[in-house]
Amino acid sequence: MGAQLTKTDIEKIQAEIDDRILVQRPKLIADLKEARSHGDLSENFEYYAAKREKNQNESRIRYLQNMLKNATLVDDKNEEGVVSLNNTVTFYIPEDDMEETVKIVTSIRGNSLKGKISNESPVGKALMGHRVGDTCQVVLANGGSYEIKIVALDQTTGDEEDAIRKY
């Protein structure tokens, strides 16, 4: 099973593929031809740099196309008052006596440094489908667990530019 993607994720990935094929690929091929025309390839750093850049672009195109081919489409529609994708959730961790606020996103947009956690992460899984006031059990990979309590939910999604994570 591939990554879980929303319709928006798929559109962003397709836009990147289109840009890489229609805009970047012709430019990189032209750069490679230009560098090749400078003579002796054994000492031509420009040629090797242009070749590396072209290969990286082709690799990224293949990666994104594979991601789309193997993806599972998930619905990001919100039921009123229920935690789902693209919601911002504030929860209380009694064990640590602290609150944390995160936005739940698909795995390819997860970025814990920016407060965006995957719906497939332990906390994301625990929060999904619950309401404000619910206590959820977070199950860790090592078999341990802890409780969190949802204290606030913001279901406004906003049209922010979430970059598709590069692997």
Chimera marker file (.cmm) of the C-alpha trace (Angstrom):
<marker_set name="trace">
<marker id="1" x="0.000" y="0.000" z="0.000" r="1" g="1" b="0" radius="0.5"/>
<marker id="2" x="1.307" y="3.424" z="-0.905" r="1" g="1" b="0" radius="0.5"/>
<marker id="3" x="1.032" y="6.772" z="0.794" r="1" g="1" b="0" radius="0.5"/>
<marker id="4" x="-2.354" y="8.147" z="1.760" r="1" g="1" b="0" radius="0.5"/>
<marker id="5" x="-2.998" y="11.265" z="-0.308" r="1" g="1" b="0" radius="0.5"/>
<marker id="6" x="-5.811" y="13.771" z="-0.425" r="1" g="1" b="0" radius="0.5"/>
<marker id="7" x="-7.083" y="15.231" z="-3.694" r="1" g="1" b="0" radius="0.5"/>
<marker id="8" x="-5.053" y="18.389" z="-2.927" r="1" g="1" b="0" radius="0.5"/>
<marker id="9" x="-1.891" y="16.329" z="-2.375" r="1" g="1" b="0" radius="0.5"/>
<marker id="10" x="-2.386" y="14.610" z="-5.722" r="1" g="1" b="0" radius="0.5"/>
<marker id="11" x="-2.885" y="17.945" z="-7.494" r="1" g="1" b="0" radius="0.5"/>
<marker id="12" x="0.325" y="19.354" z="-5.949" r="1" g="1" b="0" radius="0.5"/>
<marker id="13" x="2.333" y="16.278" z="-6.886" r="1" g="1" b="0" radius="0.5"/>
<marker id="14" x="0.997" y="16.362" z="-10.460" r="1" g="1" b="0" radius="0.5"/>
<marker id="15" x="1.851" y="20.071" z="-10.711" r="1" g="1" b="0" radius="0.5"/>
<marker id="16" x="5.437" y="19.338" z="-9.631" r="1" g="1" b="0" radius="0.5"/>
<marker id="17" x="5.702" y="16.485" z="-12.146" r="1" g="1" b="0" radius="0.5"/>
<marker id="18" x="4.389" y="18.731" z="-14.926" r="1" g="1" b="0" radius="0.5"/>
<marker id="19" x="6.862" y="21.494" z="-14.011" r="1" g="1" b="0" radius="0.5"/>
<marker id="20" x="9.773" y="19.078" z="-13.913" r="1" g="1" b="0" radius="0.5"/>
<marker id="21" x="8.860" y="17.529" z="-17.275" r="1" g="1" b="0" radius="0.5"/>
<marker id="22" x="7.717" y="20.597" z="-19.213" r="1" g="1" b="0" radius="0.5"/>
<marker id="23" x="9.925" y="23.346" z="-17.765" r="1" g="1" b="0" radius="0.5"/>
<marker id="24" x="12.952" y="21.948" z="-15.954" r="1" g="1" b="0" radius="0.5"/>
<marker id="25" x="13.731" y="18.941" z="-18.203" r="1" g="1" b="0" radius="0.5"/>
<marker id="26" x="14.200" y="20.990" z="-21.452" r="1" g="1" b="0" radius="0.5"/>
<marker id="27" x="16.347" y="23.535" z="-19.601" r="1" g="1" b="0" radius="0.5"/>
<marker id="28" x="18.532" y="20.841" z="-18.043" r="1" g="1" b="0" radius="0.5"/>
<marker id="29" x="18.958" y="19.074" z="-21.390" r="1" g="1" b="0" radius="0.5"/>
<marker id="30" x="19.998" y="22.378" z="-22.996" r="1" g="1" b="0" radius="0.5"/>
<marker id="31" x="22.469" y="23.013" z="-20.141" r="1" g="1" b="0" radius="0.5"/>
<marker id="32" x="23.923" y="19.531" z="-20.630" r="1" g="1" b="0" radius="0.5"/>
<marker id="33" x="24.343" y="20.054" z="-24.396" r="1" g="1" b="0" radius="0.5"/>
<marker id="34" x="26.006" y="23.422" z="-23.769" r="1" g="1" b="0" radius="0.5"/>
<marker id="35" x="28.426" y="21.947" z="-21.243" r="1" g="1" b="0" radius="0.5"/>
<marker id="36" x="29.210" y="19.009" z="-23.568" r="1" g="1" b="0" radius="0.5"/>
<marker id="37" x="30.119" y="21.436" z="-26.375" r="1" g="1" b="0" radius="0.5"/>
<marker id="38" x="32.964" y="22.877" z="-24.275" r="1" g="1" b="0" radius="0.5"/>
<marker id="39" x="35.304" y="20.114" z="-25.329" r="1" g="1" b="0" radius="0.5"/>
<marker id="40" x="37.216" y="17.494" z="-23.313" r="1" g="1" b="0" radius="0.5"/>
<marker id="41" x="34.695" y="15.758" z="-21.024" r="1" g="1" b="0" radius="0.5"/>
<marker id="42" x="37.356" y="14.264" z="-18.735" r="1" g="1" b="0" radius="0.5"/>
<marker id="43" x="38.069" y="17.686" z="-17.212" r="1" g="1" b="0" radius="0.5"/>
<marker id="44" x="34.714" y="19.355" z="-17.800" r="1" g="1" b="0" radius="0.5"/>
<marker id="45" x="33.164" y="20.021" z="-14.378" r="1" g="1" b="0" radius="0.5"/>
<marker id="46" x="30.207" y="21.881" z="-15.937" r="1" g="1" b="0" radius="0.5"/>
<marker id="47" x="29.304" y="18.743" z="-17.900" r="1" g="1" b="0" radius="0.5"/>
<marker id="48" x="29.310" y="16.505" z="-14.814" r="1" g="1" b="0" radius="0.5"/>
<marker id="49" x="27.326" y="19.058" z="-12.774" r="1" g="1" b="0" radius="0.5"/>
<marker id="50" x="24.724" y="19.424" z="-15.543" r="1" g="1" b="0" radius="0.5"/>
<marker id="51" x="24.491" y="15.640" z="-15.920" r="1" g="1" b="0" radius="0.5"/>
<marker id="52" x="24.025" y="15.199" z="-12.157" r="1" g="1" b="0" radius="0.5"/>
<marker id="53" x="21.297" y="17.856" z="-12.068" r="1" g="1" b="0" radius="0.5"/>
<marker id="54" x="19.460" y="16.269" z="-15.003" r="1" g="1" b="0" radius="0.5"/>
<marker id="55" x="19.655" y="12.823" z="-13.361" r="1" g="1" b="0" radius="0.5"/>
<marker id="56" x="18.324" y="14.197" z="-10.054" r="1" g="1" b="0" radius="0.5"/>
<marker id="57" x="15.373" y="15.739" z="-11.885" r="1" g="1" b="0" radius="0.5"/>
<marker id="58" x="14.609" y="12.461" z="-13.668" r="1" g="1" b="0" radius="0.5"/>
<marker id="59" x="14.863" y="10.564" z="-10.388" r="1" g="1" b="0" radius="0.5"/>
<marker id="60" x="12.429" y="12.955" z="-8.682" r="1" g="1" b="0" radius="0.5"/>
<marker id="61" x="9.959" y="12.580" z="-11.588" r="1" g="1" b="0" radius="0.5"/>
<marker id="62" x="10.070" y="8.771" z="-11.278" r="1" g="1" b="0" radius="0.5"/>
<marker id="63" x="9.659" y="8.975" z="-7.490" r="1" g="1" b="0" radius="0.5"/>
<marker id="64" x="6.596" y="11.251" z="-7.743" r="1" g="1" b="0" radius="0.5"/>
<marker id="65" x="5.026" y="9.178" z="-10.532" r="1" g="1" b="0" radius="0.5"/>
<marker id="66" x="5.470" y="6.023" z="-8.431" r="1" g="1" b="0" radius="0.5"/>
<marker id="67" x="3.959" y="7.777" z="-5.434" r="1" g="1" b="0" radius="0.5"/>
<marker id="68" x="0.855" y="8.648" z="-7.462" r="1" g="1" b="0" radius="0.5"/>
<marker id="69" x="0.628" y="5.167" z="-8.959" r="1" g="1" b="0" radius="0.5"/>
<marker id="70" x="0.683" y="3.481" z="-5.537" r="1" g="1" b="0" radius="0.5"/>
<marker id="71" x="-1.262" y="6.087" z="-3.546" r="1" g="1" b="0" radius="0.5"/>
<marker id="72" x="-4.474" y="5.571" z="-1.658" r="1" g="1" b="0" radius="0.5"/>
<marker id="73" x="-6.947" y="8.443" z="-1.967" r="1" g="1" b="0" radius="0.5"/>
<marker id="74" x="-8.264" y="9.635" z="1.388" r="1" g="1" b="0" radius="0.5"/>
<marker id="75" x="-11.105" y="12.034" z="2.002" r="1" g="1" b="0" radius="0.5"/>
<marker id="76" x="-10.207" y="15.244" z="3.815" r="1" g="1" b="0" radius="0.5"/>
<marker id="77" x="-13.816" y="16.320" z="4.383" r="1" g="1" b="0" radius="0.5"/>
<marker id="78" x="-14.556" y="17.246" z="7.974" r="1" g="1" b="0" radius="0.5"/>
<marker id="79" x="-17.471" y="16.070" z="10.052" r="1" g="1" b="0" radius="0.5"/>
<marker id="80" x="-18.366" y="18.944" z="12.370" r="1" g="1" b="0" radius="0.5"/>
<marker id="81" x="-16.573" y="18.592" z="15.692" r="1" g="1" b="0" radius="0.5"/>
<marker id="82" x="-14.649" y="15.430" z="14.788" r="1" g="1" b="0" radius="0.5"/>
<marker id="83" x="-10.856" y="15.387" z="14.357" r="1" g="1" b="0" radius="0.5"/>
<marker id="84" x="-9.846" y="14.634" z="10.765" r="1" g="1" b="0" radius="0.5"/>
<marker id="85" x="-7.213" y="15.579" z="8.185" r="1" g="1" b="0" radius="0.5"/>
<marker id="86" x="-6.087" y="19.216" z="8.014" r="1" g="1" b="0" radius="0.5"/>
<marker id="87" x="-7.497" y="19.995" z="11.480" r="1" g="1" b="0" radius="0.5"/>
<marker id="88" x="-5.486" y="21.754" z="14.154" r="1" g="1" b="0" radius="0.5"/>
<marker id="89" x="-5.851" y="20.000" z="17.501" r="1" g="1" b="0" radius="0.5"/>
<marker id="90" x="-4.770" y="21.071" z="20.964" r="1" g="1" b="0" radius="0.5"/>
<marker id="91" x="-4.411" y="18.245" z="23.444" r="1" g="1" b="0" radius="0.5"/>
<marker id="92" x="-3.344" y="17.897" z="27.058" r="1" g="1" b="0" radius="0.5"/>
<marker id="93" x="-0.813" y="15.291" z="28.185" r="1" g="1" b="0" radius="0.5"/>
<marker id="94" x="-1.541" y="14.588" z="31.891" r="1" g="1" b="0" radius="0.5"/>
<marker id="95" x="1.643" y="12.544" z="32.318" r="1" g="1" b="0" radius="0.5"/>
<marker id="96" x="3.785" y="15.597" z="31.424" r="1" g="1" b="0" radius="0.5"/>
<marker id="97" x="1.293" y="18.269" z="32.552" r="1" g="1" b="0" radius="0.5"/>
<marker id="98" x="1.568" y="20.099" z="29.224" r="1" g="1" b="0" radius="0.5"/>
<marker id="99" x="-0.515" y="21.071" z="26.205" r="1" g="1" b="0" radius="0.5"/>
<marker id="100" x="0.523" y="20.684" z="22.605" r="1" g="1" b="0" radius="0.5"/>
<marker id="101" x="-1.027" y="21.940" z="19.377" r="1" g="1" b="0" radius="0.5"/>
<marker id="102" x="-0.553" y="20.084" z="16.095" r="1" g="1" b="0" radius="0.5"/>
<marker id="103" x="-2.041" y="20.014" z="12.627" r="1" g="1" b="0" radius="0.5"/>
<marker id="104" x="-2.940" y="16.565" z="11.315" r="1" g="1" b="0" radius="0.5"/>
<marker id="105" x="-1.809" y="16.036" z="7.725" r="1" g="1" b="0" radius="0.5"/>
<marker id="106" x="-1.037" y="13.125" z="5.384" r="1" g="1" b="0" radius="0.5"/>
<marker id="107" x="2.309" y="11.398" z="5.810" r="1" g="1" b="0" radius="0.5"/>
<marker id="108" x="3.965" y="13.167" z="2.877" r="1" g="1" b="0" radius="0.5"/>
<marker id="109" x="3.282" y="16.594" z="4.410" r="1" g="1" b="0" radius="0.5"/>
<marker id="110" x="4.259" y="15.687" z="7.963" r="1" g="1" b="0" radius="0.5"/>
<marker id="111" x="6.832" y="17.999" z="9.529" r="1" g="1" b="0" radius="0.5"/>
<marker id="112" x="7.040" y="17.862" z="13.306" r="1" g="1" b="0" radius="0.5"/>
<marker id="113" x="9.292" y="20.930" z="13.426" r="1" g="1" b="0" radius="0.5"/>
<marker id="114" x="6.391" y="22.948" z="11.995" r="1" g="1" b="0" radius="0.5"/>
<marker id="115" x="3.760" y="21.270" z="14.177" r="1" g="1" b="0" radius="0.5"/>
<marker id="116" x="2.399" y="19.050" z="11.401" r="1" g="1" b="0" radius="0.5"/>
<marker id="117" x="1.987" y="15.392" z="12.292" r="1" g="1" b="0" radius="0.5"/>
<marker id="118" x="0.962" y="12.509" z="10.088" r="1" g="1" b="0" radius="0.5"/>
<marker id="119" x="-2.413" y="10.867" z="10.449" r="1" g="1" b="0" radius="0.5"/>
<marker id="120" x="-0.394" y="7.627" z="10.473" r="1" g="1" b="0" radius="0.5"/>
<marker id="121" x="1.768" y="8.636" z="13.471" r="1" g="1" b="0" radius="0.5"/>
<marker id="122" x="0.866" y="7.279" z="16.932" r="1" g="1" b="0" radius="0.5"/>
<marker id="123" x="-0.585" y="10.630" z="18.087" r="1" g="1" b="0" radius="0.5"/>
<marker id="124" x="-2.311" y="11.226" z="14.738" r="1" g="1" b="0" radius="0.5"/>
<marker id="125" x="-3.949" y="7.790" z="14.835" r="1" g="1" b="0" radius="0.5"/>
<marker id="126" x="-5.088" y="8.354" z="18.420" r="1" g="1" b="0" radius="0.5"/>
<marker id="127" x="-6.665" y="11.744" z="17.650" r="1" g="1" b="0" radius="0.5"/>
<marker id="128" x="-8.448" y="10.857" z="14.399" r="1" g="1" b="0" radius="0.5"/>
<marker id="129" x="-12.220" y="10.465" z="14.770" r="1" g="1" b="0" radius="0.5"/>
<marker id="130" x="-12.413" y="11.898" z="18.304" r="1" g="1" b="0" radius="0.5"/>
<marker id="131" x="-14.027" y="15.070" z="19.672" r="1" g="1" b="0" radius="0.5"/>
<marker id="132" x="-13.108" y="17.823" z="22.115" r="1" g="1" b="0" radius="0.5"/>
<marker id="133" x="-13.228" y="16.398" z="25.637" r="1" g="1" b="0" radius="0.5"/>
<marker id="134" x="-12.361" y="12.843" z="24.540" r="1" g="1" b="0" radius="0.5"/>
<marker id="135" x="-9.439" y="11.042" z="26.142" r="1" g="1" b="0" radius="0.5"/>
<marker id="136" x="-7.380" y="9.055" z="23.645" r="1" g="1" b="0" radius="0.5"/>
<marker id="137" x="-4.843" y="6.283" z="24.105" r="1" g="1" b="0" radius="0.5"/>
<marker id="138" x="-1.582" y="6.802" z="22.183" r="1" g="1" b="0" radius="0.5"/>
<marker id="139" x="-0.031" y="3.420" z="21.433" r="1" g="1" b="0" radius="0.5"/>
<marker id="140" x="3.721" y="3.510" z="20.864" r="1" g="1" b="0" radius="0.5"/>
<marker id="141" x="5.750" y="1.219" z="18.618" r="1" g="1" b="0" radius="0.5"/>
<marker id="142" x="7.522" y="-0.336" z="21.627" r="1" g="1" b="0" radius="0.5"/>
<marker id="143" x="4.168" y="-1.468" z="23.057" r="1" g="1" b="0" radius="0.5"/>
<marker id="144" x="3.911" y="1.331" z="25.600" r="1" g="1" b="0" radius="0.5"/>
<marker id="145" x="1.110" y="3.858" z="25.683" r="1" g="1" b="0" radius="0.5"/>
<marker id="146" x="-0.055" y="7.082" z="27.300" r="1" g="1" b="0" radius="0.5"/>
<marker id="147" x="-3.240" y="9.140" z="27.415" r="1" g="1" b="0" radius="0.5"/>
<marker id="148" x="-4.000" y="12.514" z="25.901" r="1" g="1" b="0" radius="0.5"/>
<marker id="149" x="-7.129" y="14.627" z="26.202" r="1" g="1" b="0" radius="0.5"/>
<marker id="150" x="-8.410" y="16.806" z="23.348" r="1" g="1" b="0" radius="0.5"/>
<marker id="151" x="-9.009" y="20.349" z="24.605" r="1" g="1" b="0" radius="0.5"/>
<marker id="152" x="-9.523" y="22.312" z="21.365" r="1" g="1" b="0" radius="0.5"/>
<marker id="153" x="-10.203" y="21.695" z="17.688" r="1" g="1" b="0" radius="0.5"/>
<marker id="154" x="-9.836" y="24.124" z="14.781" r="1" g="1" b="0" radius="0.5"/>
<marker id="155" x="-11.353" y="22.749" z="11.578" r="1" g="1" b="0" radius="0.5"/>
<marker id="156" x="-10.438" y="25.675" z="9.329" r="1" g="1" b="0" radius="0.5"/>
<marker id="157" x="-8.010" y="24.294" z="6.788" r="1" g="1" b="0" radius="0.5"/>
<marker id="158" x="-6.629" y="27.411" z="5.130" r="1" g="1" b="0" radius="0.5"/>
<marker id="159" x="-4.982" y="27.285" z="1.709" r="1" g="1" b="0" radius="0.5"/>
<marker id="160" x="-1.405" y="27.261" z="2.856" r="1" g="1" b="0" radius="0.5"/>
<marker id="161" x="1.392" y="26.025" z="0.662" r="1" g="1" b="0" radius="0.5"/>
<marker id="162" x="2.372" y="22.694" z="2.171" r="1" g="1" b="0" radius="0.5"/>
<marker id="163" x="5.348" y="21.328" z="0.358" r="1" g="1" b="0" radius="0.5"/>
<marker id="164" x="5.423" y="17.679" z="-0.527" r="1" g="1" b="0" radius="0.5"/>
<marker id="165" x="8.272" y="16.219" z="1.495" r="1" g="1" b="0" radius="0.5"/>
<marker id="166" x="11.298" y="15.148" z="-0.490" r="1" g="1" b="0" radius="0.5"/>
<marker id="167" x="12.754" y="11.781" z="0.362" r="1" g="1" b="0" radius="0.5"/>
<link id1="1" id2="2" r="1" g="1" b="0" radius="0.2"/>
<link id1="2" id2="3" r="1" g="1" b="0" radius="0.2"/>
<link id1="3" id2="4" r="1" g="1" b="0" radius="0.2"/>
<link id1="4" id2="5" r="1" g="1" b="0" radius="0.2"/>
<link id1="5" id2="6" r="1" g="1" b="0" radius="0.2"/>
<link id1="6" id2="7" r="1" g="1" b="0" radius="0.2"/>
<link id1="7" id2="8" r="1" g="1" b="0" radius="0.2"/>
<link id1="8" id2="9" r="1" g="1" b="0" radius="0.2"/>
<link id1="9" id2="10" r="1" g="1" b="0" radius="0.2"/>
<link id1="10" id2="11" r="1" g="1" b="0" radius="0.2"/>
<link id1="11" id2="12" r="1" g="1" b="0" radius="0.2"/>
<link id1="12" id2="13" r="1" g="1" b="0" radius="0.2"/>
<link id1="13" id2="14" r="1" g="1" b="0" radius="0.2"/>
<link id1="14" id2="15" r="1" g="1" b="0" radius="0.2"/>
<link id1="15" id2="16" r="1" g="1" b="0" radius="0.2"/>
<link id1="16" id2="17" r="1" g="1" b="0" radius="0.2"/>
<link id1="17" id2="18" r="1" g="1" b="0" radius="0.2"/>
<link id1="18" id2="19" r="1" g="1" b="0" radius="0.2"/>
<link id1="19" id2="20" r="1" g="1" b="0" radius="0.2"/>
<link id1="20" id2="21" r="1" g="1" b="0" radius="0.2"/>
<link id1="21" id2="22" r="1" g="1" b="0" radius="0.2"/>
<link id1="22" id2="23" r="1" g="1" b="0" radius="0.2"/>
<link id1="23" id2="24" r="1" g="1" b="0" radius="0.2"/>
<link id1="24" id2="25" r="1" g="1" b="0" radius="0.2"/>
<link id1="25" id2="26" r="1" g="1" b="0" radius="0.2"/>
<link id1="26" id2="27" r="1" g="1" b="0" radius="0.2"/>
<link id1="27" id2="28" r="1" g="1" b="0" radius="0.2"/>
<link id1="28" id2="29" r="1" g="1" b="0" radius="0.2"/>
<link id1="29" id2="30" r="1" g="1" b="0" radius="0.2"/>
<link id1="30" id2="31" r="1" g="1" b="0" radius="0.2"/>
<link id1="31" id2="32" r="1" g="1" b="0" radius="0.2"/>
<link id1="32" id2="33" r="1" g="1" b="0" radius="0.2"/>
<link id1="33" id2="34" r="1" g="1" b="0" radius="0.2"/>
<link id1="34" id2="35" r="1" g="1" b="0" radius="0.2"/>
<link id1="35" id2="36" r="1" g="1" b="0" radius="0.2"/>
<link id1="36" id2="37" r="1" g="1" b="0" radius="0.2"/>
<link id1="37" id2="38" r="1" g="1" b="0" radius="0.2"/>
<link id1="38" id2="39" r="1" g="1" b="0" radius="0.2"/>
<link id1="39" id2="40" r="1" g="1" b="0" radius="0.2"/>
<link id1="40" id2="41" r="1" g="1" b="0" radius="0.2"/>
<link id1="41" id2="42" r="1" g="1" b="0" radius="0.2"/>
<link id1="42" id2="43" r="1" g="1" b="0" radius="0.2"/>
<link id1="43" id2="44" r="1" g="1" b="0" radius="0.2"/>
<link id1="44" id2="45" r="1" g="1" b="0" radius="0.2"/>
<link id1="45" id2="46" r="1" g="1" b="0" radius="0.2"/>
<link id1="46" id2="47" r="1" g="1" b="0" radius="0.2"/>
<link id1="47" id2="48" r="1" g="1" b="0" radius="0.2"/>
<link id1="48" id2="49" r="1" g="1" b="0" radius="0.2"/>
<link id1="49" id2="50" r="1" g="1" b="0" radius="0.2"/>
<link id1="50" id2="51" r="1" g="1" b="0" radius="0.2"/>
<link id1="51" id2="52" r="1" g="1" b="0" radius="0.2"/>
<link id1="52" id2="53" r="1" g="1" b="0" radius="0.2"/>
<link id1="53" id2="54" r="1" g="1" b="0" radius="0.2"/>
<link id1="54" id2="55" r="1" g="1" b="0" radius="0.2"/>
<link id1="55" id2="56" r="1" g="1" b="0" radius="0.2"/>
<link id1="56" id2="57" r="1" g="1" b="0" radius="0.2"/>
<link id1="57" id2="58" r="1" g="1" b="0" radius="0.2"/>
<link id1="58" id2="59" r="1" g="1" b="0" radius="0.2"/>
<link id1="59" id2="60" r="1" g="1" b="0" radius="0.2"/>
<link id1="60" id2="61" r="1" g="1" b="0" radius="0.2"/>
<link id1="61" id2="62" r="1" g="1" b="0" radius="0.2"/>
<link id1="62" id2="63" r="1" g="1" b="0" radius="0.2"/>
<link id1="63" id2="64" r="1" g="1" b="0" radius="0.2"/>
<link id1="64" id2="65" r="1" g="1" b="0" radius="0.2"/>
<link id1="65" id2="66" r="1" g="1" b="0" radius="0.2"/>
<link id1="66" id2="67" r="1" g="1" b="0" radius="0.2"/>
<link id1="67" id2="68" r="1" g="1" b="0" radius="0.2"/>
<link id1="68" id2="69" r="1" g="1" b="0" radius="0.2"/>
<link id1="69" id2="70" r="1" g="1" b="0" radius="0.2"/>
<link id1="70" id2="71" r="1" g="1" b="0" radius="0.2"/>
<link id1="71" id2="72" r="1" g="1" b="0" radius="0.2"/>
<link id1="72" id2="73" r="1" g="1" b="0" radius="0.2"/>
<link id1="73" id2="74" r="1" g="1" b="0" radius="0.2"/>
<link id1="74" id2="75" r="1" g="1" b="0" radius="0.2"/>
<link id1="75" id2="76" r="1" g="1" b="0" radius="0.2"/>
<link id1="76" id2="77" r="1" g="1" b="0" radius="0.2"/>
<link id1="77" id2="78" r="1" g="1" b="0" radius="0.2"/>
<link id1="78" id2="79" r="1" g="1" b="0" radius="0.2"/>
<link id1="79" id2="80" r="1" g="1" b="0" radius="0.2"/>
<link id1="80" id2="81" r="1" g="1" b="0" radius="0.2"/>
<link id1="81" id2="82" r="1" g="1" b="0" radius="0.2"/>
<link id1="82" id2="83" r="1" g="1" b="0" radius="0.2"/>
<link id1="83" id2="84" r="1" g="1" b="0" radius="0.2"/>
<link id1="84" id2="85" r="1" g="1" b="0" radius="0.2"/>
<link id1="85" id2="86" r="1" g="1" b="0" radius="0.2"/>
<link id1="86" id2="87" r="1" g="1" b="0" radius="0.2"/>
<link id1="87" id2="88" r="1" g="1" b="0" radius="0.2"/>
<link id1="88" id2="89" r="1" g="1" b="0" radius="0.2"/>
<link id1="89" id2="90" r="1" g="1" b="0" radius="0.2"/>
<link id1="90" id2="91" r="1" g="1" b="0" radius="0.2"/>
<link id1="91" id2="92" r="1" g="1" b="0" radius="0.2"/>
<link id1="92" id2="93" r="1" g="1" b="0" radius="0.2"/>
<link id1="93" id2="94" r="1" g="1" b="0" radius="0.2"/>
<link id1="94" id2="95" r="1" g="1" b="0" radius="0.2"/>
<link id1="95" id2="96" r="1" g="1" b="0" radius="0.2"/>
<link id1="96" id2="97" r="1" g="1" b="0" radius="0.2"/>
<link id1="97" id2="98" r="1" g="1" b="0" radius="0.2"/>
<link id1="98" id2="99" r="1" g="1" b="0" radius="0.2"/>
<link id1="99" id2="100" r="1" g="1" b="0" radius="0.2"/>
<link id1="100" id2="101" r="1" g="1" b="0" radius="0.2"/>
<link id1="101" id2="102" r="1" g="1" b="0" radius="0.2"/>
<link id1="102" id2="103" r="1" g="1" b="0" radius="0.2"/>
<link id1="103" id2="104" r="1" g="1" b="0" radius="0.2"/>
<link id1="104" id2="105" r="1" g="1" b="0" radius="0.2"/>
<link id1="105" id2="106" r="1" g="1" b="0" radius="0.2"/>
<link id1="106" id2="107" r="1" g="1" b="0" radius="0.2"/>
<link id1="107" id2="108" r="1" g="1" b="0" radius="0.2"/>
<link id1="108" id2="109" r="1" g="1" b="0" radius="0.2"/>
<link id1="109" id2="110" r="1" g="1" b="0" radius="0.2"/>
<link id1="110" id2="111" r="1" g="1" b="0" radius="0.2"/>
<link id1="111" id2="112" r="1" g="1" b="0" radius="0.2"/>
<link id1="112" id2="113" r="1" g="1" b="0" radius="0.2"/>
<link id1="113" id2="114" r="1" g="1" b="0" radius="0.2"/>
<link id1="114" id2="115" r="1" g="1" b="0" radius="0.2"/>
<link id1="115" id2="116" r="1" g="1" b="0" radius="0.2"/>
<link id1="116" id2="117" r="1" g="1" b="0" radius="0.2"/>
<link id1="117" id2="118" r="1" g="1" b="0" radius="0.2"/>
<link id1="118" id2="119" r="1" g="1" b="0" radius="0.2"/>
<link id1="119" id2="120" r="1" g="1" b="0" radius="0.2"/>
<link id1="120" id2="121" r="1" g="1" b="0" radius="0.2"/>
<link id1="121" id2="122" r="1" g="1" b="0" radius="0.2"/>
<link id1="122" id2="123" r="1" g="1" b="0" radius="0.2"/>
<link id1="123" id2="124" r="1" g="1" b="0" radius="0.2"/>
<link id1="124" id2="125" r="1" g="1" b="0" radius="0.2"/>
<link id1="125" id2="126" r="1" g="1" b="0" radius="0.2"/>
<link id1="126" id2="127" r="1" g="1" b="0" radius="0.2"/>
<link id1="127" id2="128" r="1" g="1" b="0" radius="0.2"/>
<link id1="128" id2="129" r="1" g="1" b="0" radius="0.2"/>
<link id1="129" id2="130" r="1" g="1" b="0" radius="0.2"/>
<link id1="130" id2="131" r="1" g="1" b="0" radius="0.2"/>
<link id1="131" id2="132" r="1" g="1" b="0" radius="0.2"/>
<link id1="132" id2="133" r="1" g="1" b="0" radius="0.2"/>
<link id1="133" id2="134" r="1" g="1" b="0" radius="0.2"/>
<link id1="134" id2="135" r="1" g="1" b="0" radius="0.2"/>
<link id1="135" id2="136" r="1" g="1" b="0" radius="0.2"/>
<link id1="136" id2="137" r="1" g="1" b="0" radius="0.2"/>
<link id1="137" id2="138" r="1" g="1" b="0" radius="0.2"/>
<link id1="138" id2="139" r="1" g="1" b="0" radius="0.2"/>
<link id1="139" id2="140" r="1" g="1" b="0" radius="0.2"/>
<link id1="140" id2="141" r="1" g="1" b="0" radius="0.2"/>
<link id1="141" id2="142" r="1" g="1" b="0" radius="0.2"/>
<link id1="142" id2="143" r="1" g="1" b="0" radius="0.2"/>
<link id1="143" id2="144" r="1" g="1" b="0" radius="0.2"/>
<link id1="144" id2="145" r="1" g="1" b="0" radius="0.2"/>
<link id1="145" id2="146" r="1" g="1" b="0" radius="0.2"/>
<link id1="146" id2="147" r="1" g="1" b="0" radius="0.2"/>
<link id1="147" id2="148" r="1" g="1" b="0" radius="0.2"/>
<link id1="148" id2="149" r="1" g="1" b="0" radius="0.2"/>
<link id1="149" id2="150" r="1" g="1" b="0" radius="0.2"/>
<link id1="150" id2="151" r="1" g="1" b="0" radius="0.2"/>
<link id1="151" id2="152" r="1" g="1" b="0" radius="0.2"/>
<link id1="152" id2="153" r="1" g="1" b="0" radius="0.2"/>
<link id1="153" id2="154" r="1" g="1" b="0" radius="0.2"/>
<link id1="154" id2="155" r="1" g="1" b="0" radius="0.2"/>
<link id1="155" id2="156" r="1" g="1" b="0" radius="0.2"/>
<link id1="156" id2="157" r="1" g="1" b="0" radius="0.2"/>
<link id1="157" id2="158" r="1" g="1" b="0" radius="0.2"/>
<link id1="158" id2="159" r="1" g="1" b="0" radius="0.2"/>
<link id1="159" id2="160" r="1" g="1" b="0" radius="0.2"/>
<link id1="160" id2="161" r="1" g="1" b="0" radius="0.2"/>
<link id1="161" id2="162" r="1" g="1" b="0" radius="0.2"/>
<link id1="162" id2="163" r="1" g="1" b="0" radius="0.2"/>
<link id1="163" id2="164" r="1" g="1" b="0" radius="0.2"/>
<link id1="164" id2="165" r="1" g="1" b="0" radius="0.2"/>
<link id1="165" id2="166" r="1" g="1" b="0" radius="0.2"/>
<link id1="166" id2="167" r="1" g="1" b="0" radius="0.2"/>
</marker_set>
